[in-house]
């Protein structure tokens, strides 16, 4: 199925389309997370999860009318989300992050081939996270989560949902706590 159609269906709430996109990109996210293995301060699984959040953000914020391929857009958001997590993890050390990133990132990715066991584990994690989000977040938390993935500020989310910024902050704190509990 065409990626743009899948993204459109996922944005409309089709969980099967979202699952298909996540499965298509799980190996890419895994490879990207492993390409940052020389950077200390964060576990690979945490980096992988950040990349998956970047993918979800790409799905919900993708605008086909901009003339950019979804794969390019998704790769950019996945990388940015991982870099953001790495910067946050290394903030205490004030390490220059850019000096640790391979200049030839593509060659690092091409040389890595996950084992079938690794792919099975990551696919199970994806299914587990999706199931967890669908089954454990309240309607309000799901709305806040989705709007947050779109990159909206607390103020913008509060305006859309007609609530206070503190309510948005509280919902995001509950979401983070629930997601951390599945580790």
DOMARGU-416101 format. One line per 2 residues: number of its first residue (from 1); their letters; for each residue z, y, x of N, C-alpha, C. Coordinates in Angstrom, 3 decimals, always signed. Last residue first. Layout:
# residues N
NUM	a	Z Y X Z Y X Z Y X | ...
# end
This chain:
# residues 183
183	xx	+31.157 -0.565 +8.557 +30.950 -1.039 +9.943 +31.734 -2.252 +10.203 | +31.759 +0.500 +6.126 +30.929 -0.719 +6.133 +30.704 -1.253 +7.537
181	xx	+33.157 +2.846 +6.451 +33.923 +1.661 +6.088 +33.097 +0.379 +6.115 | +31.272 +4.806 +6.809 +31.979 +4.311 +8.001 +32.723 +3.002 +7.696
179	xx	+30.626 +5.260 +4.128 +29.618 +4.675 +5.018 +30.279 +4.108 +6.272 | +33.011 +6.436 +3.201 +32.532 +5.176 +2.611 +31.529 +4.495 +3.538
177	xx	+33.087 +8.763 +4.765 +34.179 +7.794 +4.852 +33.733 +6.434 +4.304 | +30.754 +10.031 +3.916 +30.915 +9.634 +5.331 +31.984 +8.551 +5.473
175	xx	+31.456 +10.451 +1.212 +30.280 +9.644 +1.564 +30.413 +9.138 +2.998 | +33.639 +12.194 +1.465 +33.828 +10.873 +0.842 +32.678 +9.937 +1.212
173	xx	+32.312 +14.373 +2.636 +33.393 +13.713 +3.369 +33.652 +12.313 +2.809 | +30.576 +15.051 +0.549 +30.026 +14.580 +1.830 +31.091 +13.887 +2.675
171	xx	+32.462 +15.871 -1.371 +31.578 +14.734 -1.651 +31.009 +14.171 -0.354 | +33.589 +18.108 -0.062 +34.422 +16.946 -0.396 +33.573 +15.708 -0.644
169	xx	+31.318 +19.783 +0.034 +31.966 +19.334 +1.269 +32.819 +18.089 +1.011 | +30.955 +20.164 -2.718 +29.892 +19.553 -1.917 +30.483 +18.987 -0.632
167	xx	+33.324 +21.469 -3.324 +33.022 +20.191 -3.983 +31.945 +19.433 -3.219 | +32.977 +23.766 -1.804 +34.076 +22.858 -1.461 +33.851 +21.492 -2.100
165	xx	+30.985 +25.051 -3.160 +30.671 +24.512 -1.833 +31.740 +23.517 -1.404 | +31.023 +24.098 -6.679 +31.452 +24.898 -5.529 +31.031 +24.235 -4.212
163	xx	+28.062 +23.634 -8.731 +29.448 +23.349 -8.360 +29.801 +24.204 -7.148 | +25.320 +23.137 -9.460 +26.211 +24.001 -10.226 +27.683 +23.632 -9.997
161	xx	+23.495 +21.892 -7.926 +24.360 +21.022 -8.722 +25.366 +21.802 -9.577 | +22.300 +24.129 -6.720 +21.482 +23.168 -7.468 +22.338 +22.333 -8.409
159	xx	+24.513 +25.337 -5.455 +23.740 +26.060 -6.473 +22.941 +25.099 -7.339 | +25.276 +23.328 -3.655 +26.219 +23.783 -4.683 +25.485 +24.515 -5.810
157	xx	+23.035 +23.257 -2.008 +23.387 +22.072 -2.801 +24.300 +22.471 -3.953 | +23.241 +25.818 -0.869 +22.066 +25.461 -1.667 +22.346 +24.249 -2.556
155	xx	+25.723 +25.552 +0.481 +25.535 +26.581 -0.539 +24.359 +26.231 -1.460 | +25.182 +23.552 +2.329 +26.214 +23.332 +1.312 +26.025 +24.299 +0.153
153	xx	+21.566 +23.367 +2.731 +22.907 +23.798 +3.121 +23.892 +23.482 +2.001 | +19.288 +20.599 +2.994 +19.811 +21.763 +2.293 +21.223 +22.079 +2.763
151	xx	+18.058 +18.376 +4.006 +18.362 +19.459 +4.926 +18.897 +20.706 +4.252 | +17.727 +16.126 +2.607 +16.604 +17.067 +2.567 +16.839 +18.271 +3.471
149	xx	+20.203 +15.035 +2.806 +19.137 +14.457 +3.625 +17.903 +15.355 +3.665 | +21.445 +16.552 +0.833 +21.831 +16.753 +2.223 +20.770 +16.182 +3.167
147	xx	+20.291 +15.445 -1.421 +20.016 +16.847 -1.108 +20.382 +17.168 +0.336 | +21.404 +12.828 -1.221 +19.955 +13.031 -1.207 +19.601 +14.464 -0.830
145	xx	+24.167 +13.390 -1.401 +23.616 +12.663 -0.261 +22.116 +12.939 -0.121 | +24.323 +14.555 -3.946 +24.696 +15.337 -2.758 +24.089 +14.708 -1.507
143	xx	+23.537 +12.331 -5.489 +22.775 +13.588 -5.542 +23.055 +14.433 -4.300 | +25.545 +10.481 -4.832 +24.143 +10.156 -4.557 +23.287 +11.427 -4.543
141	xx	+27.796 +11.865 -5.787 +27.671 +11.598 -4.353 +26.233 +11.252 -3.984 | +27.221 +11.797 -8.548 +27.311 +13.083 -7.837 +27.142 +12.883 -6.340
139	xx	+27.353 +9.052 -9.025 +26.112 +9.792 -9.300 +26.089 +11.111 -8.531 | +29.052 +7.481 -6.213 +28.992 +7.974 -7.589 +27.669 +8.721 -7.785
137	xx	+28.281 +4.672 -4.219 +28.356 +6.117 -4.355 +28.269 +6.485 -5.838 | +27.976 +1.905 -4.283 +29.296 +2.469 -4.027 +29.397 +3.983 -4.118
135	xx	+25.368 +0.933 -4.688 +26.470 +0.355 -5.454 +27.802 +1.082 -5.327 | +23.641 +2.339 -2.995 +23.329 +2.222 -4.423 +24.520 +1.768 -5.247
133	xx	+24.951 +1.990 -0.523 +24.755 +3.339 -1.068 +24.506 +3.265 -2.571 | +24.811 -0.835 -0.286 +26.097 -0.146 -0.298 +25.966 +1.230 -0.940
131	xx	+22.070 -1.261 -0.185 +22.854 -1.842 -1.276 +24.182 -1.112 -1.412 | +21.511 +0.072 +2.214 +20.888 +0.479 +0.955 +21.672 -0.024 -0.246
129	xx	+23.102 -1.452 +3.985 +23.347 -0.021 +3.815 +22.756 +0.467 +2.501 | +21.937 -4.013 +3.727 +23.350 -3.808 +3.453 +23.654 -2.335 +3.183
127	xx	+19.335 -3.578 +4.591 +19.580 -4.036 +3.222 +21.022 -3.780 +2.813 | +19.965 -2.869 +7.259 +19.259 -1.943 +6.374 +19.520 -2.304 +4.918
125	xx	+21.134 -5.232 +8.190 +21.912 -3.991 +8.166 +21.284 -2.975 +7.220 | +18.959 -6.954 +8.027 +20.131 -7.219 +7.195 +21.009 -5.974 +7.095
123	xx	+17.368 -5.780 +9.979 +16.898 -5.808 +8.589 +18.048 -6.085 +7.632 | +18.969 -6.269 +12.238 +18.725 -4.895 +11.817 +18.218 -4.839 +10.371
121	xx	+18.885 -9.123 +12.272 +20.167 -8.406 +12.183 +19.946 -6.981 +11.674 | +16.141 -9.556 +12.576 +16.844 -10.082 +11.406 +18.158 -9.338 +11.197
119	xx	+15.714 -8.403 +15.077 +15.037 -7.859 +13.893 +15.730 -8.326 +12.619 | +17.275 -10.109 +16.674 +17.598 -8.678 +16.586 +16.964 -8.052 +15.351
117	xx	+15.883 -12.534 +16.272 +17.281 -12.423 +15.859 +17.696 -10.968 +15.704 | +13.404 -12.038 +17.427 +13.486 -12.256 +15.977 +14.920 -12.124 +15.459
115	xx	+13.850 -9.307 +19.765 +13.798 -10.733 +19.446 +13.834 -10.889 +17.935 | +11.748 -6.488 +20.356 +12.988 -7.082 +19.870 +12.797 -8.570 +19.572
113	xx	+10.362 -5.404 +23.206 +10.008 -6.220 +22.053 +11.289 -6.888 +21.568 | +9.498 -2.686 +25.191 +10.566 -3.379 +24.475 +9.999 -4.150 +23.285
111	xx	+7.379 -1.307 +26.186 +7.851 -2.432 +26.987 +8.946 -3.227 +26.271 | +6.997 +0.779 +24.419 +6.016 -0.310 +24.435 +6.531 -1.538 +25.187
109	xx	+9.144 +2.442 +25.111 +9.085 +1.819 +23.787 +8.139 +0.626 +23.802 | +8.488 +3.294 +27.663 +9.742 +2.580 +27.453 +9.705 +1.814 +26.130
107	xx	+6.139 +4.643 +27.162 +6.070 +3.421 +27.966 +7.344 +2.605 +27.818 | +7.061 +6.835 +25.671 +6.217 +5.822 +25.038 +6.163 +4.530 +25.849
105	xx	+8.466 +8.484 +27.452 +9.203 +7.744 +26.427 +8.364 +6.610 +25.821 | +8.368 +9.708 +30.108 +7.345 +8.816 +29.574 +7.991 +7.894 +28.544
103	xx	+10.731 +10.980 +30.581 +9.541 +11.800 +30.364 +8.458 +10.958 +29.716 | +13.800 +10.065 +29.117 +12.633 +9.653 +29.877 +11.451 +10.555 +29.553
101	xx	+16.583 +12.121 +29.274 +15.536 +11.548 +28.428 +14.313 +11.258 +29.279 | +18.380 +13.468 +30.780 +18.550 +12.032 +30.666 +17.469 +11.357 +29.839
99	xx	+17.972 +16.161 +30.630 +17.776 +15.553 +31.940 +17.893 +14.036 +31.884 | +18.693 +16.921 +28.049 +17.280 +16.755 +28.360 +17.037 +16.076 +29.706
97	xx	+21.513 +17.230 +28.148 +20.902 +16.077 +27.493 +19.459 +15.852 +27.933 | +23.747 +18.062 +30.390 +22.416 +18.508 +29.975 +21.620 +17.314 +29.441
95	xx	+27.065 +17.731 +29.096 +25.997 +17.194 +29.926 +24.652 +17.740 +29.458 | +29.613 +18.340 +28.098 +28.649 +19.400 +28.385 +27.552 +18.930 +29.338
93	xx	+31.485 +16.572 +27.232 +31.129 +16.494 +28.651 +30.207 +17.625 +29.084 | +31.619 +17.098 +24.544 +32.827 +17.252 +25.361 +32.490 +17.308 +26.847
91	xx	+29.031 +16.373 +23.640 +29.470 +17.765 +23.640 +30.666 +18.001 +24.552 | +28.000 +13.894 +23.282 +28.186 +14.346 +24.664 +28.694 +15.780 +24.766
89	xx	+27.767 +13.625 +20.554 +28.583 +12.659 +21.290 +28.898 +13.142 +22.701 | +25.960 +15.704 +19.993 +27.315 +15.744 +19.451 +28.240 +14.824 +20.238
87	xx	+23.696 +14.726 +21.273 +24.284 +16.006 +21.688 +25.733 +16.101 +21.226 | +23.278 +12.395 +19.789 +23.559 +12.310 +21.222 +24.205 +13.597 +21.727
85	xx	+22.693 +13.475 +17.291 +23.859 +12.593 +17.448 +24.257 +12.484 +18.912 | +20.340 +14.850 +17.955 +21.488 +15.578 +17.432 +22.774 +14.755 +17.596
83	xx	+18.705 +12.720 +18.626 +19.067 +13.705 +19.651 +20.279 +14.513 +19.222 | +18.483 +11.496 +16.101 +19.101 +10.781 +17.224 +19.548 +11.747 +18.311
81	xx	+17.151 +13.494 +14.690 +18.459 +13.039 +14.213 +19.200 +12.311 +15.339 | +14.759 +13.698 +16.153 +15.672 +14.842 +16.070 +17.070 +14.412 +15.654
79	xx	+13.654 +11.140 +15.682 +14.010 +11.558 +17.039 +15.002 +12.713 +17.011 | +13.250 +11.306 +12.893 +14.065 +10.227 +13.471 +14.562 +10.643 +14.858
77	xx	+11.489 +13.482 +12.699 +12.824 +13.575 +12.116 +13.763 +12.502 +12.657 | +9.236 +12.418 +14.097 +9.876 +13.669 +14.517 +11.297 +13.761 +13.990
75	xx	+8.586 +10.169 +12.591 +8.952 +10.009 +14.004 +9.680 +11.244 +14.519 | +7.892 +11.404 +10.143 +9.058 +10.526 +10.216 +9.521 +10.377 +11.667
73	xx	+5.532 +12.756 +10.901 +6.680 +13.499 +10.375 +7.961 +12.677 +10.513 | +3.928 +10.593 +11.605 +4.224 +11.642 +12.582 +5.473 +12.406 +12.174
71	xx	+3.836 +9.188 +9.176 +4.335 +8.522 +10.386 +4.718 +9.536 +11.462 | +2.631 +10.987 +7.408 +4.037 +10.647 +7.238 +4.600 +10.028 +8.507
69	xx	+0.586 +13.556 +8.813 +0.785 +12.149 +8.494 +2.275 +11.856 +8.355 | +0.136 +16.684 +7.265 +0.707 +15.923 +8.374 +0.865 +14.476 +7.922
67	xx	-0.549 +18.448 +5.227 -1.603 +17.880 +6.053 -1.121 +17.111 +7.266 | +1.098 +19.440 +3.320 +1.119 +20.128 +4.617 +0.067 +19.574 +5.577
65	xx	+1.157 +17.805 +1.115 +0.222 +18.935 +1.091 +0.165 +19.693 +2.415 | +3.243 +16.028 +1.424 +1.887 +15.565 +1.732 +0.894 +16.721 +1.836
63	xx	+6.226 +16.433 +2.634 +5.311 +17.173 +1.763 +3.887 +16.863 +2.197 | +9.357 +14.839 +2.835 +7.943 +14.832 +3.203 +7.103 +15.561 +2.155
61	xx	+12.000 +14.515 +2.199 +11.546 +15.883 +2.445 +10.051 +15.968 +2.779 | +12.524 +11.816 +1.844 +12.840 +12.739 +0.752 +12.349 +14.160 +0.970
59	xx	+11.634 +10.695 +4.276 +11.100 +10.218 +2.999 +11.302 +11.284 +1.923 | +13.242 +12.027 +6.149 +11.789 +12.204 +6.172 +11.164 +11.792 +4.842
57	xx	+15.736 +10.991 +5.486 +15.492 +12.421 +5.347 +13.995 +12.710 +5.311 | +15.300 +8.361 +6.266 +15.555 +8.680 +4.855 +15.313 +10.155 +4.578
55	xx	+15.026 +8.799 +9.031 +13.921 +8.235 +8.257 +14.098 +8.553 +6.774 | +17.578 +9.720 +9.653 +16.424 +10.586 +9.885 +15.210 +10.113 +9.100
53	xx	+18.973 +7.403 +9.106 +19.234 +8.589 +8.285 +18.105 +9.604 +8.438 | +17.957 +5.881 +11.182 +17.647 +5.482 +9.804 +17.933 +6.628 +8.832
51	xx	+19.109 +7.228 +13.345 +17.654 +7.197 +13.189 +17.229 +6.822 +11.778 | +21.770 +6.604 +12.873 +21.348 +8.005 +12.817 +19.833 +8.090 +12.633
49	xx	+21.620 +3.849 +13.332 +21.958 +4.339 +11.998 +21.575 +5.803 +11.835 | +21.040 +3.901 +16.081 +20.091 +3.290 +15.146 +20.360 +3.805 +13.722
47	xx	+23.405 +4.978 +17.025 +22.163 +5.719 +17.214 +21.083 +5.207 +16.264 | +25.104 +2.896 +16.412 +25.325 +4.206 +15.802 +24.061 +5.054 +15.892
45	xx	+24.037 +0.916 +18.057 +24.042 +0.713 +16.606 +24.251 +2.024 +15.870 | +24.506 +1.961 +20.624 +23.138 +1.822 +20.146 +23.086 +1.650 +18.624
43	xx	+27.117 +4.428 +20.872 +26.688 +3.037 +20.778 +25.266 +2.967 +20.210 | +27.354 +7.134 +23.110 +27.133 +6.668 +21.745 +26.621 +5.233 +21.778
41	xx	+27.695 +7.790 +25.755 +28.447 +8.524 +24.763 +28.260 +8.054 +23.339 | +24.743 +8.068 +27.853 +26.043 +7.529 +27.477 +26.643 +8.330 +26.335
39	xx	+21.458 +7.125 +28.053 +22.354 +8.226 +27.716 +23.671 +7.648 +27.239 | +19.850 +4.993 +28.324 +20.404 +5.547 +29.556 +21.375 +6.686 +29.291
37	xx	+18.826 +4.411 +25.793 +19.940 +3.603 +26.306 +20.562 +4.150 +27.588 | +16.799 +5.418 +24.310 +17.819 +6.362 +24.747 +19.002 +5.655 +25.406
35	xx	+15.352 +3.302 +23.466 +14.748 +4.109 +24.526 +15.722 +5.151 +25.066 | +16.772 +2.292 +21.345 +16.916 +1.613 +22.636 +16.310 +2.417 +23.777
33	xx	+15.874 +3.997 +19.356 +17.301 +4.000 +19.706 +17.522 +3.338 +21.065 | +13.160 +3.316 +19.288 +13.560 +4.663 +19.689 +15.026 +4.688 +20.112
31	xx	+13.371 +0.675 +18.358 +12.781 +0.955 +19.666 +13.174 +2.342 +20.171 | +14.520 +1.131 +15.814 +15.213 +0.322 +16.814 +14.683 +0.624 +18.214
29	xx	+12.469 +2.582 +14.606 +13.777 +3.206 +14.789 +14.571 +2.448 +15.853 | +10.487 +0.599 +14.618 +10.259 +1.871 +15.312 +11.579 +2.561 +15.605
27	xx	+11.683 -1.304 +12.972 +11.409 -1.635 +14.373 +11.176 -0.369 +15.197 | +11.792 +0.080 +10.512 +13.028 -0.354 +11.178 +12.797 -0.684 +12.651
25	xx	+9.554 +0.765 +9.064 +9.939 +1.632 +10.173 +11.167 +1.158 +10.937 | +9.278 -1.170 +7.102 +8.130 -0.846 +7.948 +8.557 -0.090 +9.206
23	xx	+11.773 -1.035 +5.847 +11.415 -2.242 +6.602 +10.245 -1.984 +7.540 | +11.538 +1.490 +4.675 +12.593 +1.238 +5.659 +12.273 +0.003 +6.490
21	xx	+9.425 +1.040 +2.894 +9.292 +2.036 +3.972 +10.309 +1.757 +5.072 | +10.630 -0.897 +1.230 +9.408 -1.221 +1.975 +9.216 -0.245 +3.142
19	xx	+12.732 +0.571 +0.126 +13.028 -0.603 +0.950 +11.824 -0.971 +1.807 | +11.242 +2.419 -1.361 +12.109 +2.874 -0.275 +12.440 +1.720 +0.675
17	xx	+10.053 +0.697 -3.200 +9.201 +1.472 -2.289 +10.027 +1.956 -1.095 | +12.337 -0.210 -4.513 +11.479 -1.172 -3.814 +10.565 -0.463 -2.818
15	xx	+13.359 +2.083 -5.727 +14.102 +1.497 -4.602 +13.275 +0.465 -3.842 | +12.051 +4.908 -6.785 +11.662 +3.501 -6.716 +12.315 +2.860 -5.483
13	xx	+12.484 +7.654 -6.947 +13.595 +6.756 -7.237 +13.259 +5.282 -7.216 | +10.602 +9.351 -6.068 +10.798 +9.304 -7.521 +11.889 +8.318 -7.926
11	xx	+10.477 +8.790 -3.414 +11.050 +10.078 -3.809 +11.353 +10.115 -5.303 | +9.097 +6.368 -3.607 +10.482 +6.374 -3.131 +11.185 +7.669 -3.530
9	xx	+6.573 +7.276 -4.427 +7.350 +6.396 -5.303 +8.828 +6.398 -4.908 | +5.875 +8.771 -2.144 +5.950 +9.411 -3.455 +6.786 +8.584 -4.425
7	xx	+5.824 +6.737 -0.255 +6.775 +7.840 -0.105 +6.965 +8.538 -1.449 | +3.690 +5.194 -1.257 +5.030 +4.622 -1.120 +6.091 +5.717 -1.042
5	xx	+1.621 +7.040 -0.998 +1.978 +6.553 -2.329 +3.382 +5.951 -2.308 | +1.583 +7.291 +1.775 +1.864 +8.466 +0.957 +2.263 +8.071 -0.459
3	xx	+0.887 +4.658 +2.586 +2.204 +5.216 +2.896 +2.550 +6.409 +2.019 | -0.679 +2.291 +0.458 -0.769 +3.548 +1.178 +0.623 +4.164 +1.382
1	x	+0.000 -1.179 +0.840 +0.000 +0.000 +0.000 +0.000 +1.241 +0.885
# end
